[in-house]
């Protein structure tokens, strides 16, 4: 299928560390530039408001607003899982609620047993590292470990007695159960909502790729960047389309039993997949305008559009059913558990990031405590938020977090008099900033931090009024030194395993490509086997690009095999194009009912 030579080689070591682009030349303006809002920004924003309002107002009626920190721990769980189908979301959110309660329990027990700031900081840093690696390993998605770290770190510095802990944890679990119901409530009116959004994104990405697929020859083979232009949008568009199609298939596979609407969604994903591997933009299903029209209808509230049959559609859907059955079988669940354990085990590229988190949070906490900050939990949270996948992302997050928090304390100073009008005013201010944080954070992290900071400071007011100057001064110190400590940890604790992840991804892509070529050329291969091989190749290409982007932002590591990475990507897309052209309608495939 491909004559691209791919020769494994032993990577050489760099003589001197090479700074990532963010430190070498990326301007702050680039890190702070606003993006278009997420297409689902309102879902977590509304969910957290509803999940918080009921417990807040109940405690207000009971005259126990001092317990808001414990109910908020459960309410904030409503922020998770909005990209997951409801069947998967139910399990994921249950795990988040239990994880939140476990971290809070450790913090409360520690706070009740000791008043030593040094011990509290150490426990907070250790919890942050554990939460970071678990969220990355389970791939729970935004907001990741930061919310868990915020709650557990704040609870460490709250006065606590052992006899109070069961009641406080019961309040957290009760609010978490309500948040679980809030996050799953949309399933009652739009059961396939997450799947429809994932498929719409795949269609939109495929339309962009079909409009500008890059130079290809008459057989649909990628010819590489035009005129030697390394930033040619063609390869970038194909990568984005492959990632979106892969995400759509994953979402549909995790969505539960097939329904008529999901069958139509699966057919639409087949059309999107054909668009980024088709020979050119002018062929039927690869028409960009048609793909965009389908995306708009899919995202809407009407019936799912039913596309015309594409070559191989029936076989592809038969293969999806076979793959779904494998994933639900006992062996499939065992394979998923083994994959999770590998991400947590020795040699995992997640472990250096966990060490960064531990070191950065501890350093930030101890420095701020030495400067006189009474409860340096915000420094721990700031450092934890900076520990990203690589140094480039950590640098960007340091700029965003610092600017957002400093602007946020100004907003807090402005709204503090309003919040002190009465308890109801304080509750309304917290709910408003909770909504604003989720509405703005998809534009840029710093913009969301402008709303997160006053919300976090107002939470302290539920336990009693504090001097405004003290709150603002401590928060500024926590922000500045927490960001400095977090970035210092990201710089000193290098992730040299990132390059190893690229090498493993390269090997996996080579194997997936060979399997796809072998099954595509074998006339005796079952249709389900051929389509499964193609989807595995797409998944390996997505993982390869993610590994390459992560490693490219690191420093002081083995030299990246950039040319081999690009060659493997190009060969993989050639194989996808070639196997797509060999697909055709088959008479023996089971019929799919009309939607």
VOGU-3710 file (C-alpha; in Angstrom, 3 decimals, decimal comma):
1> xxxxxxxxxx> 0,000/0,000/0,000  2,859/2,340/0,705  6,407/2,502/-0,517  7,493/5,017/2,111  10,637/3,655/3,757  10,439/3,750/7,548  13,727/2,802/9,150  13,903/2,624/12,919  16,937/4,279/14,313  18,500/4,881/17,640
11> xxxxxxxxxx> 17,848/8,481/18,671  20,828/10,566/19,544  21,191/12,691/22,637  21,205/16,444/22,459  24,383/18,047/23,706  22,484/20,881/25,347  18,870/21,131/26,413  16,638/22,765/23,878  14,004/25,119/25,172  10,493/24,557/23,872
21> xxxxxxxxxx> 8,925/27,107/21,552  7,001/28,746/24,385  10,220/29,747/26,103  12,277/30,385/22,958  10,008/32,726/21,116  6,294/32,335/21,844  4,926/35,744/22,718  2,627/36,209/25,716  0,014/37,567/23,309  -0,220/34,132/21,688
31> xxxxxxxxxx> -0,796/32,405/25,027  -3,423/34,961/26,042  -5,289/35,129/22,715  -8,999/34,392/22,961  -10,492/31,420/21,141  -14,059/30,965/19,916  -16,338/29,667/22,679  -16,858/25,934/22,932  -20,004/24,624/21,284  -21,077/23,197/24,670
41> xxxxxxxxxx> -19,878/25,957/27,017  -23,349/26,421/28,496  -23,747/22,787/29,554  -21,160/22,673/32,384  -22,019/26,288/33,271  -25,713/25,553/33,745  -25,051/22,180/35,360  -22,809/23,591/38,082  -25,262/26,421/38,810  -28,213/24,042/39,225
51> xxxxxxxxxx> -26,139/21,491/41,165  -24,883/24,238/43,518  -28,045/26,315/43,884  -30,163/23,631/45,558  -27,622/22,713/48,292  -26,663/26,382/48,806  -30,248/27,535/49,230  -31,054/24,576/51,463  -28,175/25,436/53,779  -29,252/29,073/53,667
61> xxxxxxxxxx> -32,740/28,099/54,813  -31,232/26,014/57,613  -28,889/28,793/58,654  -25,777/26,633/58,063  -23,919/28,388/55,264  -20,699/27,520/57,091  -21,100/24,026/55,591  -21,119/25,244/51,981  -17,519/24,122/51,388  -18,595/20,489/51,909
71> xxxxxxxxxx> -21,689/20,654/49,722  -19,741/22,537/47,046  -17,270/19,657/46,899  -20,053/17,413/45,635  -21,708/20,056/43,464  -18,532/20,731/41,501  -18,594/17,147/40,245  -21,274/18,316/37,790  -18,473/19,903/35,740  -17,171/16,536/34,545
81> xxxxxxxxxx> -18,106/14,206/31,727  -20,055/16,520/29,420  -18,373/15,071/26,337  -19,255/11,487/27,246  -22,376/9,572/26,183  -24,790/9,194/29,051  -24,100/5,521/29,713  -20,392/6,229/30,103  -21,044/9,542/31,872  -23,012/7,817/34,631
91> xxxxxxxxxx> -20,057/5,589/35,503  -17,474/8,336/35,116  -19,345/10,792/37,342  -19,869/8,159/40,007  -16,107/7,659/40,040  -15,510/11,413/40,259  -17,891/11,766/43,215  -16,195/8,896/45,054  -12,758/10,296/44,230  -13,784/13,729/45,471
101> xxxxxxxxxx> -15,093/12,236/48,726  -11,924/10,166/49,196  -9,620/13,178/48,767  -11,804/15,257/51,059  -11,792/12,494/53,693  -7,983/12,384/53,720  -7,843/16,163/54,083  -10,406/16,304/56,877  -8,773/13,529/58,864  -5,370/15,169/58,485
111> xxxxxxxxxx> -6,722/18,580/59,505  -8,365/17,076/62,594  -5,186/15,283/63,700  -2,573/18,010/63,233  -2,250/21,748/63,006  1,271/21,647/61,595  1,398/23,742/58,431  4,377/21,722/57,177  2,454/18,459/57,442  -0,662/19,934/55,856
121> xxxxxxxxxx> 1,330/21,237/52,882  3,028/17,866/52,413  -0,305/16,037/52,430  -1,792/18,605/50,046  1,084/18,193/47,592  0,857/14,407/47,741  -2,896/14,495/47,146  -2,425/16,854/44,196  0,103/14,486/42,592  -2,156/11,454/43,063
131> xxxxxxxxxx> -5,173/13,308/41,690  -3,158/14,507/38,703  -1,936/11,065/37,677  -5,347/9,421/38,212  -7,193/12,027/36,137  -4,624/11,742/33,335  -4,634/7,944/33,414  -8,425/7,660/33,333  -8,634/10,495/30,753  -11,603/11,985/32,518
141> xxxxxxxxxx> -11,155/15,259/30,638  -11,732/18,862/31,726  -11,509/20,254/34,356  -9,151/17,445/35,330  -7,445/17,351/38,692  -7,621/21,078/39,469  -11,123/20,966/41,015  -10,229/17,945/43,136  -7,029/19,642/44,306  -8,871/22,875/45,074
151> xxxxxxxxxx> -11,351/21,107/47,362  -8,881/18,838/49,144  -6,306/21,613/49,651  -8,885/24,070/50,994  -10,239/21,451/53,413  -6,759/20,858/54,828  -6,696/24,362/56,272  -10,293/24,412/57,592  -10,829/23,781/61,330  -12,015/20,215/61,817
161> xxxxxxxxxx> -12,835/17,646/64,504  -12,965/13,889/64,024  -16,590/13,624/65,129  -17,631/16,128/62,432  -16,109/14,226/59,521  -18,918/11,663/58,883  -21,531/14,412/58,632  -19,389/16,537/56,354  -18,658/13,604/54,051  -22,356/12,694/53,982
171> xxxxxxxxxx> -23,103/16,251/52,853  -20,502/15,941/50,080  -21,873/12,596/48,906  -25,443/13,908/48,982  -24,538/16,965/46,909  -22,504/14,728/44,612  -25,489/12,441/44,078  -27,606/15,463/43,167  -24,885/16,671/40,779  -24,921/13,196/39,206
181> xxxxxxxxxx> -28,652/13,541/38,589  -28,243/17,043/37,150  -25,519/15,936/34,738  -27,616/13,000/33,503  -30,956/14,821/33,373  -30,597/15,908/29,698  -30,768/12,232/28,716  -34,501/12,387/29,425  -35,081/14,813/26,541  -32,173/14,136/24,178
191> xxxxxxxxxx> -30,766/10,682/24,675  -28,187/10,892/21,883  -27,057/14,477/22,569  -23,335/13,758/23,189  -23,155/11,402/20,224  -24,808/13,952/17,940  -22,326/16,638/18,947  -19,345/14,298/18,435  -20,578/13,302/14,982  -21,291/16,932/14,068
201> xxxxxxxxxx> -17,702/17,845/14,987  -16,444/14,988/12,813  -18,534/16,179/9,872  -17,327/19,763/10,302  -13,677/18,691/10,488  -14,168/16,461/7,446  -15,715/19,377/5,549  -12,640/21,506/6,241  -10,413/18,660/5,083  -12,499/18,082/1,949
211> xxxxxxxxxx> -12,310/21,781/1,095  -8,497/21,816/1,384  -7,069/18,267/1,508  -3,612/19,284/0,321  -1,891/18,136/-2,864  -2,619/14,579/-3,974  -2,019/12,550/-7,066  -4,647/10,871/-9,177  -4,888/7,929/-6,777  -5,619/10,128/-3,791
221> xxxxxxxxxx> -2,141/9,776/-2,311  -0,863/12,604/-0,138  2,038/14,396/-1,808  3,119/16,284/1,287  3,349/20,041/1,901  2,947/22,307/-1,089  6,111/23,961/-2,333  7,986/22,775/0,723  5,668/24,767/2,979  5,854/23,106/6,393
231> xxxxxxxxxx> 2,709/24,851/7,586  0,533/23,693/4,697  -3,011/23,348/6,099  -3,656/20,120/4,167  -1,867/17,706/6,554  -3,130/19,673/9,548  -6,711/19,390/8,287  -6,362/15,640/7,784  -5,012/15,202/11,302  -7,897/17,195/12,744
241> xxxxxxxxxx> -10,411/15,203/10,706  -8,856/11,891/11,736  -8,962/12,920/15,408  -12,588/14,051/15,166  -13,683/10,878/13,362  -11,849/8,746/15,902  -13,535/10,632/18,775  -16,926/10,138/17,137  -16,413/6,383/16,793  -15,251/6,170/20,428
251> xxxxxxxxxx> -18,335/8,077/21,553  -20,683/5,851/19,548  -19,003/2,675/20,770  -19,447/3,811/24,381  -23,043/4,961/23,950  -24,852/1,697/24,604  -27,093/-0,416/22,417  -27,685/0,729/18,825  -30,845/2,756/18,243  -32,234/4,024/14,911
261> xxxxxxxxxx> -30,777/7,478/15,598  -27,366/6,017/16,453  -27,452/3,943/13,266  -27,890/7,130/11,277  -25,073/8,743/13,251  -22,807/5,809/12,434  -23,586/6,215/8,736  -22,707/9,909/8,985  -19,347/9,059/10,542  -18,676/6,716/7,612
271> xxxxxxxxxx> -19,313/9,685/5,306  -16,988/11,905/7,370  -14,305/9,231/7,319  -14,586/8,961/3,540  -14,093/12,717/3,219  -10,579/12,810/4,647  -9,381/9,663/2,858  -11,198/10,207/-0,461  -9,182/10,999/-3,588  -10,429/14,574/-3,851
281> xxxxxxxxxx> -12,998/17,120/-2,715  -15,282/16,747/-5,689  -16,474/13,199/-5,116  -19,977/12,749/-3,743  -19,830/12,349/0,015  -16,680/14,485/0,232  -18,589/17,611/-0,829  -17,843/20,187/1,928  -21,222/21,918/1,719  -23,100/18,656/2,082
291> xxxxxxxxxx> -20,999/17,693/5,088  -21,625/21,073/6,730  -25,356/20,767/6,098  -25,406/17,336/7,708  -23,421/18,704/10,653  -25,939/21,508/11,200  -28,878/19,086/11,099  -27,099/16,629/13,373  -26,326/19,321/15,931  -29,920/20,558/15,870
301> xxxxxxxxxx> -32,933/19,146/17,652  -34,653/17,603/14,650  -34,286/14,055/13,335  -30,803/12,813/12,541  -30,195/13,166/8,786  -30,017/9,928/6,839  -27,156/10,071/4,320  -27,199/8,114/1,079  -25,432/4,762/1,242  -21,675/5,028/0,935
311> xxxxxxxxxx> -19,543/2,166/-0,403  -18,936/-0,295/2,380  -21,385/1,311/4,823  -23,191/-1,908/5,681  -19,903/-3,715/6,292  -18,620/-0,835/8,398  -21,708/-0,891/10,621  -21,441/-4,650/10,902  -17,845/-4,177/12,024  -18,913/-1,573/14,598
321> xxxxxxxxxx> -21,401/-4,037/16,068  -18,680/-6,669/16,294  -16,285/-4,243/17,965  -18,984/-3,104/20,388  -19,623/-6,720/21,364  -15,913/-7,281/21,988  -15,648/-4,192/24,180  -18,603/-5,300/26,284  -17,338/-8,855/26,701  -15,318/-9,850/29,732
331> xxxxxxxxxx> -12,080/-9,914/27,767  -12,715/-6,390/26,501  -13,188/-5,095/30,043  -10,023/-6,866/31,116  -8,097/-5,246/28,280  -9,363/-1,813/29,370  -8,219/-2,467/32,936  -4,800/-3,604/31,732  -4,439/-0,444/29,648  -5,260/1,680/32,706
341> xxxxxxxxxx> -2,724/-0,184/34,828  -0,048/0,341/32,167  -0,688/4,088/32,291  -0,204/3,969/36,058  2,675/1,490/36,172  6,452/1,891/36,107  7,744/3,473/32,926  4,576/5,476/32,321  5,142/8,982/30,892  2,566/10,220/33,407
351> xxxxxxxxxx> 4,842/9,601/36,382  7,299/12,472/35,704  4,321/14,829/35,495  3,124/13,518/38,871  6,591/14,173/40,335  6,449/17,700/38,915  3,120/18,222/40,605  4,368/16,920/43,950  7,544/19,018/43,881  5,867/22,183/42,592
361> xxxxxxxxxx> 2,953/22,076/45,043  5,209/21,403/48,028  7,624/24,168/47,053  4,802/26,669/46,482  3,171/25,842/49,805  6,342/26,072/51,862  7,488/29,315/50,236  4,147/31,022/50,846  3,981/29,695/54,402  7,445/31,132/55,043
371> xxxxxxxxxx> 6,204/34,503/53,744  3,439/34,521/56,333  0,428/33,246/54,386  -1,742/31,541/56,985  -3,514/29,097/54,659  -1,407/28,651/51,517  -3,814/26,258/49,825  -4,216/28,577/46,814  -0,481/28,371/46,165  -0,813/24,568/46,045
381> xxxxxxxxxx> -3,739/24,815/43,626  -1,891/27,327/41,422  1,192/25,120/41,188  -0,955/22,057/40,490  -2,751/23,807/37,638  0,603/24,589/35,981  1,727/20,966/35,797  0,675/20,205/32,243  1,793/17,557/29,765  4,939/19,457/28,741
391> xxxxxxxxxx> 6,934/22,586/29,474  5,354/24,589/26,663  1,860/24,073/28,048  3,105/24,792/31,572  4,593/28,093/30,399  1,330/29,082/28,751  -0,651/28,118/31,823  1,694/30,122/34,075  0,993/33,266/32,064  -2,737/32,605/31,921
401> xxxxxxxxxx> -3,131/31,711/35,583  -1,115/34,663/36,858  -2,946/37,244/34,771  -6,366/35,758/35,495  -5,843/35,552/39,245  -4,451/39,072/39,545  -7,412/40,474/37,629  -9,706/38,241/39,664  -8,664/39,753/42,997  -9,579/43,174/41,593
411> xxxxxxxxxx> -13,013/41,836/40,678  -13,330/40,368/44,179  -12,489/43,710/45,746  -15,239/45,333/43,662  -17,983/42,796/44,479  -17,111/42,173/48,142  -19,356/45,003/49,430  -22,260/43,597/47,406  -21,731/40,084/48,746  -21,843/41,376/52,326
421> xxxxxxxxxx> -25,320/42,844/51,955  -26,708/39,574/53,219  -26,405/35,765/53,011  -28,624/35,559/49,933  -26,464/38,125/48,138  -23,368/36,035/48,951  -25,001/32,882/47,557  -26,074/34,693/44,377  -22,583/36,113/43,840  -21,033/32,630/44,132
431> xxxxxxxxxx> -23,533/31,166/41,693  -22,949/33,995/39,227  -19,173/33,557/39,260  -19,534/29,790/38,996  -21,540/30,248/35,808  -19,173/32,919/34,479  -16,103/30,770/35,080  -17,409/27,902/32,959  -18,806/30,240/30,323  -15,483/32,052/29,877
441> xxxxxxxxxx> -12,844/29,403/30,439  -13,311/27,863/26,995  -12,299/31,196/25,459  -9,008/31,144/27,350  -7,925/29,853/30,726  -6,970/33,323/31,991  -10,442/34,671/31,254  -12,045/31,875/33,241  -9,605/32,476/36,105  -10,908/36,048/36,369
451> xxxxxxxxxx> -14,220/34,533/37,526  -12,796/31,550/39,435  -10,698/33,723/41,768  -13,534/35,816/43,244  -15,700/32,700/43,566  -12,975/30,909/45,546  -12,474/33,933/47,789  -16,205/34,364/48,366  -16,425/30,762/49,555  -14,290/31,787/52,533
461> xxxxxxxxxx> -16,956/34,324/53,439  -19,445/31,541/54,218  -17,445/30,731/57,330  -17,354/34,365/58,439  -16,123/37,735/57,224  -12,386/38,190/56,709  -10,372/41,388/56,264  -10,412/42,178/52,541  -6,824/43,362/52,519  -5,612/40,121/54,068
471> xxxxxxxxxx> -7,546/37,967/51,588  -6,304/39,940/48,590  -2,708/40,108/49,790  -2,522/36,391/50,525  -4,066/35,534/47,173  -1,573/37,699/45,258  1,352/36,064/47,075  -0,097/32,592/46,522  -0,573/33,302/42,824  2,852/34,768/42,100
481> xxxxxxxxxx> 4,906/32,284/44,093  2,664/29,338/43,224  3,084/30,038/39,523  6,847/30,501/39,912  7,190/27,264/41,883  5,017/25,307/39,441  6,979/26,446/36,417  10,286/25,839/38,198  9,161/22,275/38,931  8,158/21,780/35,288
491> xxxxxxxxxx> 11,603/23,002/34,241  13,684/20,983/36,691  11,711/17,709/36,546  12,103/16,807/32,906  9,859/14,290/31,190  12,402/12,316/29,202  9,836/9,568/28,747  7,916/11,732/26,287  10,286/10,753/23,461  9,898/7,101/24,436
501> xxxxxxxxxx> 6,147/7,465/24,085  6,683/8,727/20,531  8,822/5,692/19,691  6,178/3,324/21,048  3,494/5,189/19,110  5,590/4,914/15,946  5,943/1,170/16,385  2,210/0,818/17,071  1,395/2,848/13,957  3,683/0,696/11,828
511> xxxxxxxxxx> 1,974/-2,454/13,105  -1,506/-0,996/12,591  -0,616/0,103/9,066  0,752/-3,323/8,200  -2,399/-4,982/9,559  -4,636/-2,618/7,587  -2,687/-3,295/4,382  -2,764/-7,038/4,969  -6,502/-7,251/5,642  -7,287/-4,762/2,864
521> xxxxxxxxxx> -5,431/-6,872/0,296  -6,849/-10,183/1,511  -10,095/-10,991/-0,375  -10,901/-13,644/2,220  -10,778/-11,179/5,135  -14,117/-10,513/6,806  -15,552/-6,989/6,310  -15,630/-6,472/10,077  -11,941/-7,353/10,294  -10,992/-4,899/7,535
531> xxxxxxxxxx> -12,961/-2,036/9,073  -11,625/-2,769/12,538  -8,076/-2,636/11,172  -8,769/0,715/9,544  -10,206/2,169/12,762  -7,219/0,924/14,707  -4,919/2,593/12,216  -6,827/5,858/12,618  -6,574/5,552/16,413  -2,830/4,921/16,200
541> xxxxxxxxxx> -2,373/8,007/14,010  -4,256/10,122/16,552  -2,120/8,756/19,391  1,042/9,333/17,348  0,216/12,989/16,755  -0,685/13,526/20,409  2,568/11,912/21,525  4,560/13,971/19,034  2,950/17,249/20,098  3,566/16,461/23,770
551> xxxxxxxxxx> 7,209/15,579/23,218  7,801/18,625/21,007  7,031/20,895/23,968  9,579/19,255/26,271  13,240/20,047/26,704  16,415/18,214/27,653  15,361/14,920/26,140  16,277/12,603/23,342  16,031/14,134/19,897  12,652/13,575/18,307
561> xxxxxxxxxx> 12,469/11,492/15,156  10,448/14,194/13,419  11,075/12,929/9,911  10,117/9,396/10,861  6,992/10,710/12,579  5,930/12,666/9,492  6,709/9,716/7,227  4,657/7,370/9,412  1,716/9,768/9,381  1,873/10,158/5,611
571> xxxxxxxxxx> 2,148/6,395/5,096  -0,798/5,817/7,430  -3,018/8,237/5,545  -1,969/6,636/2,250  -3,042/3,277/3,591  -6,372/4,684/4,748  -6,951/6,159/1,292  -5,977/2,949/-0,492  -8,121/0,690/1,690  -11,057/3,089/1,389
581> xxxxxxxxxx> -10,920/2,803/-2,400  -11,103/-0,985/-2,154  -14,286/-0,887/-0,106  -17,462/-1,625/-1,940  -21,050/-2,600/-1,236  -21,594/-6,210/-0,326  -24,810/-8,158/-0,665  -24,313/-10,470/2,284  -24,101/-7,785/4,981  -27,088/-7,524/7,328
591> xxxxx> -29,618/-4,876/6,389  -29,950/-1,802/8,522  -33,434/-0,582/9,304  -34,437/2,858/8,056  -34,569/5,593/10,624
//
